[in-house]
Amino acid sequence: PDAGFLATFLDNHDLDRFITSCKADIRSYKLAMTFLMTVRGIPVLCYGNEVPLEGEHAEKPMNRGNMVFNQKSHMYLFTKDLIKFRKDNEALRRGLHCHLYADENSYLYGRLTSNQLVLVALNNSEQALKINAEFPFELENNDVLLTSVKGFNTSAVINEKRINISLPPKSFAIFVPNCDPGYYKDAYERAKKHFENEYEQGTVNQKIRVKVANYLPDQAKVFITGNCKELGSWNNANCAVQMVKVKKNLYETTITMPKGKIFECKPFYKNGSQTVWKEGENTIHLVGEKGGEFLHIDWAN
């Protein structure tokens, strides 16, 4: 019921070491470690994450090498500093996770308690980028400029309920606005209500459109399902939502969803006894505040 109690990790004895998954890109690894130490949940380090140890989990596991005790390595000091930063900021240990913005390359989120707000911005691309997102919080003294306290030395500009942050390739920035104890009590209570009841802020109509590259048999029926009750909770047998054919290769449906909901989904079609799923990863989508916009899914195969 409370994702804050979930254990999160980069790797363990049954997985490739994460630095190996990153192809030894220390920039990506530092982003992952930053995410681990600032996102909701209880971070778990496997021995050697702080070195970092390499190795694949193959037939002969190479991910279980002997520990390297190097307390002067850059990554060791980086990890030690992140752990201290987490301990020193209650929002990172106990705060609600507030999703603010995400795309294929970047993520902006907040951790919120009654006493503190921490903002984390990540750029996982090879290009510099600007994050421009809605900002639902009021800052004490009506501050319009925040300076990062960890990561890349940059500023966050708040203007007309929006936040703007510029980040170089493969970098992060963390911001901790100054405030008096209890300043975020009202914001925290509102956010907590939303976590406890996602319908508390109302609903909107979310339109979903699936475009199929190849024509399906005339008798084929297209469905959409996902990880929420509105889409059948992955129960494709009985509870998936059937889509309406609007053109030869275009299918649509409209679902009533809570505002701000994040969900995963995937289409499939049935033709007699045959069931065919769209290949690849699930589609992840954030329901907007106004509703009416389409979630477009291209079905290439």
N, C-alpha and C positions, 0 to 999 in steps of 0.2 A: 504493500500500500504506500510506502514511503521510499522513493528511490534514493533518498539520502543515506539509507542504510545498506545500499548495495556496495559490494566490493568491486573496485575497478582496477585494471592492471594492463600493462603493455604486453607482457608475455609471461609464460610460465614453463614448466618442464614438459608440457605437451605441445608447445608451439615453437616456431622459429624465434630466435632472439630478435627483438624489435629493431635493433641496429642493423641486423642482417636483412630484415624486411625493408628497411630504409635504404638498402644498398650502401651502407656506411655514410650516408649523408647526415652529418652531425647537425645540420640546420633543421632538418625534418625531425630528427630525434629530440632536439631541444624543444621544438614545438609540441611534440607528443608528450614530453615530460611536463611541460608547462600546463597543457590541457589536463593531464592526469591530476596534477596538484591543485588545480583551481576549479574543476568541474564538480558537480554534486556527486556524492558517494564517498566511500572510504578508500583512499589510494593504497594499493598493495604493491610493494617493490619485490621483485624476485632478485635473489642474490646476484650481484654483478650489474644490475641495471645502471648503477651509478658510475661504472667504469668507462664505457659499457662493454660487457662481454658479448662476443659474437658467437654464432653457431646456428646450424640448421637442425631441425628435428627430423632427421632422416632415419633410415633403417638402423644405422648405427648413430645414436643421438650425439650430435656435436654441440648441442645447446646446454650440456651439463658439464662444461669444463671447470677446472679448478678455479676457485675464487682468486681474483687479483686484488691485492690490498695496496691500492695506490691512492693515498689521501691527498696527493698534490695534483692529480690530474684535473684538467679544466672541467670535465663533466662531473667529477666528484664534487668539486666546489660549487658548481652550478646547481646540482641536485640538493646539496646541503643547504644552500641559500634558499631554494624554493620551499624546502620543508620548514625552515625557520619562518619564512614569510607566511606560509599557511598557518602555522601555530600562532603567529602574532596577529592574525586577522580573523575575528570570529565569523565573519560572513563567509569565508572560505571553508570553515569547518562546519558551520551549522546553518548557513544561509539557504534560502530558497533559490532554486536555479531559474533565472528569468531569461528566456530566449528573446533576443532583440533583432538579430539579423543573421542570415546564412545564405551562401550560394556555393557553387562548386569549389571555390578557392578560399573563402574567408568565413569567419564566424565571429560574431559579437554577442556576448552574453553577460549577464550580471549575476552576482550573488548578493542576496539581500537579507538583512535582519532588521530589527527595530532600530539598532544603533549604527548600522554601517551598510554602505553599498560599495561593492568592488566590481569594476568593469574590466573585462578581458577581451582583447581584440587579437585575432590570429589571421595571418596571411600565409597560406600554404602554397602559393603559386610562385613561379619564377619571375613574375613581373611585379613591379610596384603597383599598388592599387589604393583606391579610396573607398572607405566604407561610409555610406550615407544612409542613415536609418532613423525611424521614428524613435523618440526618446521619451518614455512615459514618466520619468521622475522629475521632481523639483529639487534643485540643488540649493543648499543653504546660501544665503546672501546673493541669490540669483546669479551665481557664478556662470560665466559663459565660456570659460577656458579652463581645461584641466591638463595638467602636465603628468606624463607617465612616471610611475615610481619603479617599474621593473621593465626590462626588455628594451626595445628601441626608444630612444629619447625623442618623443613626439608630443603633440598636443591634440586634445579632443575639443572641438568647437561645438558648443550647443547654441542653436539658434532656432526660434520658432518651433519648439518641440521636436527638433531633429538634432542628431549628433553626426559630426563629420570627423573622420580619422584617416590620416594618410600613413601607409606602411610600406617599407621597401620589401623586396622579395624575401620569402621564407623568414618572416619575423613576427614578433608579437609585441604588444604593449599592454600594461596593466595600470589602471587608474583607481585611486582611492580618494574620492572627494572628502574634504574636511567637513565635519559636522559635529554638533553637540549630541550627547547620548540621548536616545529616544527620538531623534529627528525624523527617522523613517518609519515610525510606528504606524501611521495611517497607511502608508504605501505597503508596508509589510502585511498588515491585516487584510488589505484588498487583495494582494497577491496570494495570501494564504487561502482566502475564500475561493479564489479561482482554482487553486490546486485541489481543494477539497470538493468543489463542485464546478466542473468546467462549463456548466450551463448558466452559471451565476451572471455572466456578462452578456447573456443573450445568444441567439442563433442567427445564422445567415444561410442563404442558399448557395451551396458550392456546386458549380457545374463541372462535370468531368467529360472530356471528349477523347475518344480513342480513334486514331487513324491507322487503318490496316493497309500495309503496302500491297499485299496480294488479296485479290477478291476471295471471299470465303464462299463455301457452298450456300445456296439459297436458303437451305433449311437450318444452317448454323445459327446458334444463338450466342451472343457475346455477353459476358458478365464481368463485373468488377467486384473484387473483395479486398479486404484489408484488415488491419489490426485494431479496428474499433467496431463497436456494435452497429453503428450506422452502415457499415459495409459488410457485416456478417461475421466479423471476428475470425476470418480465414476459413469459415465453414462453407466451402464451395459446394457442398452437397445440397444444402437446403437454404442457406441464408444469404448467399451472394446476391448482389443487385443486378438484375437484367437490364441491359442497355438498349436504347431504342435506335434502330437503323434509320439515319436521316439521309444518307447517300449510299452508293454501292459499297464504299469502303470507309464510311464514317459512322460512328456510333456515339450516342450521348446519353447522359442521365443527369439528374439534379438531386442532390442529397442535402437535407437540412443538417448543418453541423454547428457545434459551438464556435463562437468567435475565438480566433487565436489558437485553435486546435492544430496540432501537428500529427499527421497520420501517414502510414505506409499503405500502399495498395499495389495491385497487379491485376491486369485483365486476363481472361481466358475465354475460350469458346467451347461450346458443346455441339457436336454433330452426331446425333444418334447416341451410341454408347461411347464415342470418342470424346476425350477432354484434352485440349491443347492449351498450354500456358504460354504467355509471353516469356521469351528467354531473357536472361540477364537479371540485374538487381531490381529490387522493388523501387517504385517511385515514392519519394518522400515529399510531402507538401504541407505548407502552412496556410491555414484558412485565414483569409483577410478579415478586416474589421467591417468592411462594407458589403462584402459578398457580391455575387454576380459574375466574378471573373472565372474564366475557364482554366482548369488544369488540363493541359494537352499531353497526351501520351502517344508517341509514335511506335507502332508495332511493325518493325522492319521485316521480321521473318514470317 
